[in-house]
Amino acid sequence: MLKYFRQSKKARKISCPNCLTEQEVPGGAVSVYCKNCRRRIDIKKQSPADLPKPSPPKWKPKVVSISCPHCHSLQEVLASAISAYCKNCNQRITIRHETKTDFQADVNMTKIRSITCPHCNCIEKVPAAALSCFCHECGNRINLQNYEIRGRFRGDLDTKGTVFISCNGNVEGNINTGAAIIAGRFKGEIIAEEKVEIRPSARLYGKIRTPSLLAATGATLKGHLHIGKQSSLKS
């Protein structure tokens, strides 16, 4: 009785021969009533072909192709594998240095860049992927995030990342940033440590201080422009 009770708990899917509605029934059932048309279904008469086929798995393991150093045959292995046996010569292949995991790839892609602290003008070296850091000289926090402005924005923005103003952006205020890309309307002052890029749809009214300026044909710029190194801009 205990064995029969455990088997009866397993459910399986069947298809109603009258309305073709798929539904779950207990594994030990011999007949049920359809939940849609309320007609009786004789489960014993249904052949295995009438039963719904299992859907293929949606997740597929990530594989990479490698070459065997012994017989030079190509074969596919899991991307996270560190070793495998060749399907041709049955020799062990060490693939620790041939394939890299996503974490190792992200670590190798990390770059170091130099920024200037807006509080004490001290030069700091930080990872390119960092969102913020603390100055080792004055101890103040430095914002390193990138911003994309869409729509209307009023106020000041201070970051050593990149500020992008989209075509429908309308900004009024002062921006002190590492780099700026302007494609919309801006009114105020921009101080960029690296560069300022002006797109053809940009309309700027105010003051720009940057060591490098890239302006496209069709852009509107009214105001004062200072191009030079960061030391000369602050003087």
C-alpha positions in Angstrom: 0.0 0.0 0.0 2.8 2.4 0.8 4.5 1.7 -2.6 1.2 2.3 -4.5 0.6 5.5 -2.6 4.0 6.9 -3.6 3.4 6.1 -7.2 0.0 7.6 -7.3 1.3 11.0 -6.1 3.3 11.4 -9.4 1.3 13.4 -11.9 1.5 13.3 -15.7 0.0 15.3 -18.5 -2.6 14.0 -20.9 -4.6 15.5 -23.7 -8.4 15.3 -23.8 -9.5 13.5 -27.0 -12.7 15.6 -27.2 -11.4 19.2 -26.7 -7.6 18.6 -26.9 -7.0 20.4 -23.6 -3.8 19.4 -21.8 -4.2 18.8 -18.1 -2.4 17.0 -15.2 -3.8 13.8 -13.8 -2.4 11.5 -11.0 0.0 8.8 -12.1 -2.2 5.9 -10.9 -5.5 7.2 -12.4 -7.4 5.1 -15.0 -10.0 7.7 -15.9 -10.8 11.4 -15.2 -13.2 14.1 -16.2 -11.9 16.9 -18.4 -11.6 20.2 -16.7 -12.7 22.0 -19.8 -15.5 20.0 -21.4 -16.4 17.9 -18.4 -16.4 14.7 -20.4 -14.9 11.4 -19.2 -11.4 10.5 -20.4 -10.3 6.9 -20.4 -6.6 7.2 -19.7 -5.8 3.5 -20.5 -7.0 3.8 -24.1 -4.5 6.7 -24.8 -1.4 5.5 -26.5 2.0 7.0 -25.6 1.9 9.0 -28.9 -1.1 10.9 -27.7 0.8 12.0 -24.6 2.5 15.5 -24.7 6.1 15.3 -25.6 8.5 16.9 -23.1 9.7 20.3 -24.2 13.5 20.7 -24.9 15.4 22.5 -22.1 15.6 26.3 -22.6 19.0 26.5 -21.0 22.0 25.4 -23.0 25.5 25.2 -21.6 28.1 27.5 -23.0 30.8 25.6 -25.0 34.0 26.5 -26.7 36.2 24.8 -29.3 39.7 23.8 -28.4 42.5 21.9 -30.2 44.1 18.8 -28.7 47.9 19.4 -28.2 48.6 15.7 -28.9 46.5 14.8 -32.0 45.5 18.4 -33.0 41.8 17.4 -33.3 39.1 20.0 -32.7 36.4 19.4 -30.1 33.9 21.2 -28.0 34.2 21.5 -24.2 32.4 23.4 -21.5 33.5 27.1 -21.2 34.0 26.6 -17.4 36.1 23.4 -17.7 39.8 23.5 -16.7 40.6 20.1 -18.2 39.1 17.4 -20.4 40.0 14.1 -22.2 40.5 14.1 -25.9 37.7 12.2 -27.8 40.2 11.0 -30.4 43.4 10.0 -28.5 42.0 9.9 -25.0 44.8 12.1 -23.7 44.2 14.6 -20.9 44.0 18.2 -22.1 44.7 21.1 -19.7 42.6 24.1 -20.8 43.1 26.3 -17.7 45.0 28.8 -19.7 43.1 28.4 -22.9 39.7 29.4 -21.6 38.8 32.2 -19.2 35.8 32.6 -17.0 33.7 35.7 -17.1 35.1 36.8 -13.7 38.7 36.5 -14.9 37.9 38.4 -18.1 36.4 41.3 -16.1 39.5 41.4 -13.9 41.8 41.6 -16.9 39.7 44.3 -18.5 40.0 46.6 -15.4 42.0 49.6 -16.3 43.5 52.4 -14.1 42.9 56.0 -14.9 44.1 59.2 -13.3 41.7 61.8 -11.9 42.1 65.1 -10.1 40.4 65.6 -6.8 37.9 68.5 -7.0 38.6 69.4 -3.3 42.4 69.5 -3.0 43.5 69.1 -6.7 45.4 66.0 -5.8 45.9 63.4 -8.6 44.4 60.0 -7.8 44.7 56.7 -9.6 41.4 54.7 -9.6 40.0 51.7 -11.5 38.1 52.6 -14.6 35.0 50.6 -13.4 34.9 52.3 -10.0 31.8 54.4 -9.1 33.4 56.4 -6.3 36.5 56.7 -4.3 38.0 58.6 -1.3 40.9 61.0 -1.8 44.0 59.8 0.1 45.1 63.4 0.7 41.9 65.2 2.0 39.7 62.2 2.6 36.7 63.5 0.7 34.5 61.3 -1.5 34.9 61.7 -5.3 32.0 60.8 -7.5 33.0 58.7 -10.6 29.6 57.7 -12.0 28.4 58.3 -15.6 25.1 60.1 -16.1 22.7 60.2 -19.0 20.2 63.1 -18.9 16.9 62.8 -20.8 14.3 65.5 -20.3 14.5 68.6 -18.2 17.1 69.0 -15.4 18.0 72.0 -13.3 20.9 72.0 -10.8 24.6 71.4 -10.5 26.3 68.1 -11.2 29.8 67.1 -10.0 31.3 63.9 -11.2 34.6 62.6 -12.7 32.7 60.3 -15.0 31.0 61.1 -18.3 27.9 63.2 -18.6 25.7 62.6 -21.7 22.8 65.0 -22.5 20.5 63.3 -25.1 18.7 65.0 -28.0 15.6 65.7 -25.9 17.6 66.8 -22.9 17.2 70.3 -21.5 19.8 71.2 -18.8 20.3 74.4 -16.9 23.1 74.6 -14.3 26.8 74.0 -13.9 28.5 70.7 -14.7 32.0 69.7 -13.4 32.9 66.4 -15.0 35.6 64.3 -16.5 34.0 64.3 -20.0 30.8 65.6 -21.5 28.8 64.7 -24.6 26.1 67.2 -25.5 23.4 66.4 -28.0 20.6 68.5 -26.5 20.1 71.9 -25.0 22.4 73.2 -22.2 22.6 76.5 -20.5 25.3 77.2 -17.9 29.0 76.3 -17.4 30.8 73.1 -18.2 34.2 72.3 -16.8 35.5 69.0 -18.3 38.8 67.5 -17.2 39.2 65.4 -20.4 37.1 66.5 -23.3 33.8 68.0 -24.5 32.0 66.5 -27.5 29.2 68.6 -29.2 26.8 66.7 -31.5 25.1 68.3 -34.5 21.8 68.7 -32.6 23.4 70.4 -29.6 22.5 74.0 -28.5 24.9 75.5 -25.9 24.5 78.8 -24.1 27.1 79.7 -21.5 30.8 78.8 -20.8 32.9 75.8 -21.6 36.3 75.0 -20.1 38.1 71.9 -21.4 41.5 70.8 -22.7 39.9 69.2 -25.8 36.8 70.1 -27.8 35.1 68.2 -30.6 32.3 70.1 -32.3 30.2 68.7 -35.2 28.8 70.7 -38.0 25.4 72.2 -37.2 25.8 72.6 -33.5 25.0 76.0 -31.8 27.4 77.5 -29.3 27.0 81.0 -27.8 29.1 82.1 -24.9 32.7 81.8 -23.8 35.1 79.0 -24.7 38.4 78.2 -23.0 40.5 75.4 -24.4 43.7 74.4 -22.6 45.3 72.1 -20.0 43.6 71.7 -16.6 46.2 73.8 -14.8 45.6 76.7 -17.0 41.8 76.4 -16.7 41.9 76.7 -12.9 44.1 79.7 -12.9 
